[in-house]
Amino acid sequence: MKLSVNHRKPRTRGKFSFISAVLFVAIQFCGLDLIGLSQAQTKQTTNKTKNVAQIRQKLVITNAKSVGFKDTFSGKLSKSNSLNPELFRRKEADELVADTIGNLDYRVQRGCYRRSFTESNLPANLGINNPEFSEFFKSQTKSFFDRMRGNCIPYALALGNRNRFDSLSIMNGPLQDSKTEIWTFTPSAAGGFLVQQDYLRDESQKFTEIELPLRDVLYDPNKVSDKLPVELVWELNSLIKQIYPEDNNSLENSNSVVRLLVDFGDRDHWAQIWAAEILDPSNKEVFASAFWLERDDIPGGFFTGNGEAIERAFWTNPLSYRRISRGVGNVPVTRKKSTKIAANTNATTPANPATQSKQRYRAHMGVDYAAPIGTPVFSVANGKVVHIGFSGAFGNLIILEHDGGYRTYYAHLSNYNVDLELGNQVRRGFEIGYVGSTGRSTGPHLHFELRKDGVYVDPYSSLMQLDLWSMRDNESGQLTRQILLLGNSPQL
């Protein structure tokens, strides 16, 4: 028994010694790999940090008037550019809310109705076929018509699908002064109707009226920048180009002016253009107009005096680009050919799938705008910087978060605005970065994405109509009010 035991102990010790030796060598080998990998990653990170630092040091802000951002992280030490996985969360397309169709049939009529003894029948005379509203209008406007001035009643009427009454704003005469009143009637969600009373004397205190030559707005932004903050120059130029009447191209060669009502803002709110009109200064004839609507739950937007939605163009023009080089959809990645090649090919024999080329595709969820390196990139709407830094295939990337669950992505940038940091609040039209070719890019361009609640959105799709771009029913009264309150009063 002792011999048997003594024989087994040496065998056991030898077995464990061999295993220990193998484990020791493996651990040493893996340790070297891990140390080498760690050193390589550290070196790579250091190099990227140096490159980003060099890029940011080269930037110079050329316009000191730019005040289109606010630092919401003031006093905090955290300036991490690390990506939050939530920013890249993917959802199914059918998760996109279905109420983004909007009021596509919305339209506005405007005029100055001649006064008569039947003023209380104004809704019916304007074509509003709603007896209940007509009775409400008569009961509310007795004192209003007692304060009328002039020979006509300025009005703005908004109609929806099938001539549904959306809102009606009336003014106590074509004169605009401290006694000007605007009454706005809208349907109530609880049934019945609502009336809102506004006075020009209350609104005029926060607005500054500016007139600029149309030629300067279209072709010489340097002259415009002397009178407006730089971010408003970009917004105004985009706005006027959208509402400029295509059937009257001679306007730019005339004395036509752009009339603006601007709130220059303060520490608590952004500067904002509230009304813009292209008009003849001699007779005040208005050729085109647009008005700003402020919103609580989603970014505000511009609508024309006819009720036309023009916000889509702002959300698809983050820069001055040469062309759209690629849109949303599938794009080819690589092409592989089979090594099986028949020695003798018979033309009458069907092609063998194994010998044909195989094309692979990947989803391209964004729009590529081709432009030279260094072309300025602007924020398409007010928002918050939730990412700024390098991000793999995106290269140098900025992500802005907007109200209503929207995010915009600006990728492949060469540089960032040196004043921009994580957490800044950015105004629409602010210069956030510059076109480049970083990350997985084959040439200089801006890769731009728009996402709603994590869902990719094709802003150029004719089937896509977001709540950002359309008039919602509860906003109708705000537009008709703005038209009469801030626009030139129509004459009979």
LINQUICOR-V77609 format. One record per backbone hydrogen bond with DSSP energy under -1.0 kcal/mol. NH is the residue of the N-H (numbers start at 1). CO is the residue of the C=O. E is the energy in kcal/mol with one decimal. If there is no record, write none. Layout:
NH&CO&E  NH&CO&E
This chain:
5&1&-2.5  6&2&-3.3  7&3&-2.2  8&4&-1.7  9&5&-2.0  10&6&-1.0  12&8&-2.3  13&9&-2.5  14&10&-2.2  15&11&-1.9  16&12&-2.3  17&13&-2.2  18&14&-2.1  19&15&-2.2  20&16&-2.6  21&17&-2.1  22&18&-2.2  23&19&-2.8  24&20&-2.6  25&21&-2.3  26&22&-2.5  27&23&-2.9  28&24&-2.3  29&25&-2.6  30&26&-3.0  31&27&-2.8  32&28&-2.1  33&29&-1.9  34&30&-3.2  35&31&-2.9  36&32&-2.7  37&33&-3.1  38&34&-2.8  39&35&-2.6  40&36&-2.5  41&37&-2.8  42&38&-2.5  43&39&-2.6  44&40&-2.8  45&41&-3.0  46&42&-2.5  47&43&-2.5  48&44&-2.4  49&45&-2.6  50&46&-2.5  51&47&-2.5  52&48&-2.8  53&49&-2.5  54&50&-2.5  55&51&-2.5  56&52&-2.7  57&53&-1.9  58&54&-1.1  66&63&-1.4  70&425&-3.0  76&73&-2.6  87&84&-2.4  88&85&-1.2  89&86&-1.3  95&92&-1.9  96&93&-1.7  103&471&-1.1  104&102&-1.4  106&103&-1.1  107&159&-1.8  108&306&-1.7  109&157&-3.2  111&155&-1.9  113&153&-2.3  115&151&-1.9  121&118&-1.6  122&119&-1.7  125&121&-2.2  126&122&-1.7  127&124&-1.2  128&123&-2.7  130&128&-1.5  134&130&-2.2  135&131&-2.0  136&132&-1.8  137&133&-3.0  138&134&-2.0  139&135&-1.9  140&136&-1.3  141&137&-1.6  145&141&-2.0  147&144&-1.4  148&145&-1.1  153&113&-3.0  155&111&-2.6  156&169&-2.2  157&109&-3.2  158&167&-2.8  159&107&-2.4  160&164&-3.0  163&160&-1.2  166&158&-2.3  167&158&-1.5  168&185&-2.1  169&156&-2.5  170&183&-2.5  171&154&-2.1  172&181&-1.3  173&171&-2.1  180&177&-1.8  182&198&-2.8  183&170&-2.5  184&196&-2.6  185&168&-3.2  186&194&-2.0  188&192&-2.3  191&188&-1.7  194&186&-3.1  196&184&-2.3  198&182&-2.8  200&180&-1.9  202&199&-1.1  203&199&-1.1  204&200&-2.7  206&203&-1.3  208&262&-2.4  210&260&-2.3  212&258&-2.1  214&256&-2.2  217&213&-1.7  218&214&-2.1  219&215&-2.5  220&216&-1.9  223&220&-1.1  225&221&-2.3  227&224&-2.1  228&224&-1.1  233&229&-1.2  234&230&-1.4  235&231&-1.6  236&232&-2.9  237&233&-2.4  238&234&-2.0  239&235&-2.4  240&236&-2.8  241&237&-1.8  242&238&-1.1  243&239&-1.8  244&240&-1.6  248&245&-1.5  251&248&-1.5  253&250&-1.2  254&251&-1.8  257&279&-2.3  258&212&-3.3  259&277&-2.9  260&210&-3.3  261&275&-2.0  262&208&-2.6  263&272&-2.9  266&269&-1.9  272&263&-3.0  274&261&-2.7  275&261&-1.2  276&290&-2.3  277&259&-2.1  278&288&-2.7  279&257&-2.3  280&285&-2.2  284&280&-2.1  287&278&-3.2  288&278&-1.2  290&276&-2.2  291&303&-3.0  292&274&-2.1  293&301&-2.8  301&293&-1.8  303&291&-2.1  304&308&-2.3  305&289&-1.4  307&304&-2.0  310&302&-1.2  315&311&-1.6  317&314&-1.0  322&370&-2.4  323&370&-1.0  325&368&-1.6  326&368&-1.2  329&364&-1.8  331&362&-2.5  333&360&-2.7  336&358&-2.0  349&346&-1.6  355&352&-2.0  358&336&-2.5  360&334&-1.9  362&331&-2.1  364&329&-3.5  366&364&-1.4  367&448&-2.9  368&326&-3.4  369&446&-2.7  370&323&-2.3  374&435&-2.4  375&372&-1.9  377&433&-2.7  378&318&-3.5  379&430&-2.0  383&426&-2.7  384&401&-2.3  385&424&-2.6  386&399&-2.4  387&399&-1.2  389&397&-2.1  391&395&-2.1  394&391&-2.1  395&392&-1.5  397&389&-3.0  398&410&-2.0  399&387&-2.3  400&408&-2.5  401&384&-2.9  402&406&-3.4  407&451&-2.2  408&400&-2.2  409&449&-2.3  410&398&-2.5  411&447&-2.7  412&394&-3.0  413&396&-2.2  414&434&-2.5  417&432&-2.5  420&417&-2.0  423&385&-2.4  424&421&-2.0  425&70&-3.6  426&383&-3.8  427&68&-4.1  429&379&-2.7  430&427&-1.9  432&377&-2.2  433&377&-1.3  434&415&-1.8  435&375&-2.4  440&393&-1.9  441&439&-1.6  445&436&-2.1  446&369&-2.4  447&411&-1.3  448&367&-3.0  449&409&-1.7  451&407&-2.7  452&455&-2.5  453&405&-3.3  455&452&-2.0  457&450&-2.4  461&458&-1.6  464&461&-1.1  469&466&-1.5  475&472&-2.3  476&473&-1.1  479&475&-1.4  480&476&-2.1  481&477&-2.0  482&478&-2.1  483&479&-2.5  484&480&-1.6  485&481&-2.7  486&482&-2.6  487&483&-1.0
